[in-house]
Amino acid sequence: MSFETLWNYKERAVVHPWLTPQPTELAKVLYAWMVLCRLQSDDLYEQIEGITSLEDEAEDCLQRIGTAFNWPEGYLLGKLAVQLKTLANDPEETNEIWENMAKVNGTRCDYWLDRIEWER
């Protein structure tokens, strides 16, 4: 199956009336999509060049789920966005994502351990 075909399926899924009002389910679909985007290339240099397009996809995914960084699906999507923003050397956006994730996951130990690890 081509990557373009997968992209078309993703686009159809994220506007489906059954899926859009369910942020947790939408986050699952978008997380799977982001993983596929990262795996699109085995070549590290192509992955680095693709960071910009991945950032655009991450922005789109984050806009679609809003502040639904609930555990575990939305949280994993947020962590993936943090990784991309870190690779793109964008600390302001990364901190904003962490802060938005804290609103939903601030009482979770995993959140703080992940954030401390990232701060190092």
C-alpha positions as CSV (number, residue, x, y, z in Angstrom):
1,M,0.0,0.0,0.0
2,S,1.4,3.4,-0.9
3,F,2.0,6.2,1.5
4,E,-0.4,8.4,-0.5
5,T,-3.2,5.8,0.0
6,L,-2.5,5.7,3.7
7,W,-2.7,9.5,3.8
8,N,-6.0,9.4,2.0
9,Y,-7.3,6.9,4.6
10,K,-6.1,9.1,7.4
11,E,-7.8,12.2,5.9
12,R,-11.1,10.3,5.6
13,A,-10.8,8.9,9.1
14,V,-10.2,12.2,10.9
15,V,-13.3,13.9,9.4
16,H,-15.6,10.9,10.0
17,P,-18.6,11.9,12.1
18,W,-18.2,9.0,14.4
19,L,-14.6,9.7,15.2
20,T,-14.3,13.5,15.4
21,P,-16.3,13.9,18.7
22,Q,-14.2,11.2,20.4
23,P,-10.8,12.8,21.2
24,T,-9.4,9.6,22.7
25,E,-10.2,7.6,19.6
26,L,-9.1,10.4,17.3
27,A,-5.8,10.5,19.2
28,K,-5.2,6.8,18.6
29,V,-5.7,7.3,14.8
30,L,-3.4,10.3,14.8
31,Y,-0.7,8.7,16.9
32,A,-0.7,5.7,14.5
33,W,-0.4,8.2,11.6
34,M,2.5,10.0,13.1
35,V,4.3,6.7,13.7
36,L,3.8,5.8,10.1
37,C,5.1,9.2,9.1
38,R,8.3,8.7,11.1
39,L,8.8,5.2,9.7
40,Q,8.3,6.4,6.1
41,S,12.0,6.6,5.6
42,D,14.8,4.3,6.9
43,D,17.5,6.8,6.0
44,L,18.3,9.1,8.9
45,Y,19.2,12.1,6.6
46,E,15.8,11.8,4.9
47,Q,14.1,11.7,8.3
48,I,16.0,14.8,9.4
49,E,14.9,16.6,6.2
50,G,11.4,15.3,6.7
51,I,11.2,16.9,10.2
52,T,9.4,20.0,8.8
53,S,6.7,18.0,7.1
54,L,6.4,15.9,10.3
55,E,6.1,19.1,12.3
56,D,3.2,20.2,10.1
57,E,1.5,16.8,10.6
58,A,2.1,17.1,14.3
59,E,0.6,20.6,14.4
60,D,-2.4,19.3,12.5
61,C,-2.8,16.4,14.8
62,L,-2.5,18.5,17.9
63,Q,-5.1,21.0,16.6
64,R,-7.5,18.2,15.9
65,I,-7.3,16.8,19.5
66,G,-7.1,20.2,21.1
67,T,-6.1,19.8,24.8
68,A,-7.1,16.1,24.8
69,F,-3.7,14.9,26.0
70,N,-5.5,12.3,28.2
71,W,-3.7,9.1,29.1
72,P,-2.5,7.1,27.2
73,E,-3.3,7.9,23.6
74,G,-3.3,11.7,23.6
75,Y,-0.3,11.7,25.9
76,L,1.7,9.6,23.5
77,L,0.7,11.9,20.7
78,G,1.9,14.8,22.8
79,K,5.2,13.1,23.6
80,L,5.7,12.5,19.9
81,A,5.1,16.1,19.2
82,V,7.6,17.0,21.9
83,Q,10.2,14.8,20.2
84,L,9.6,16.5,16.8
85,K,9.8,20.0,18.3
86,T,13.0,19.1,20.1
87,L,14.6,17.7,16.9
88,A,13.5,21.0,15.2
89,N,15.2,23.0,18.0
90,D,12.0,24.8,19.0
91,P,12.0,25.0,22.8
92,E,9.2,27.5,23.1
93,E,6.7,25.3,21.2
94,T,8.0,22.3,23.1
95,N,7.4,23.9,26.5
96,E,3.9,25.0,25.4
97,I,3.1,21.3,24.5
98,W,4.5,20.2,27.9
99,E,2.3,22.8,29.6
100,N,-0.8,21.7,27.8
101,M,0.0,18.1,28.6
102,A,0.3,19.1,32.3
103,K,-3.2,20.4,32.4
104,V,-4.5,16.9,31.8
105,N,-1.6,14.7,33.1
106,G,-0.1,16.9,35.9
107,T,-1.0,14.4,38.6
108,R,0.6,11.5,36.8
109,C,4.0,10.4,37.8
110,D,4.8,9.3,34.2
111,Y,4.3,12.9,33.0
112,W,6.8,14.3,35.5
113,L,9.4,11.6,34.9
114,D,9.1,12.1,31.1
115,R,9.4,15.9,31.5
116,I,12.4,15.7,33.8
117,E,14.1,13.3,31.4
118,W,13.4,15.8,28.6
119,E,14.7,18.7,30.6
120,R,18.1,17.0,31.0
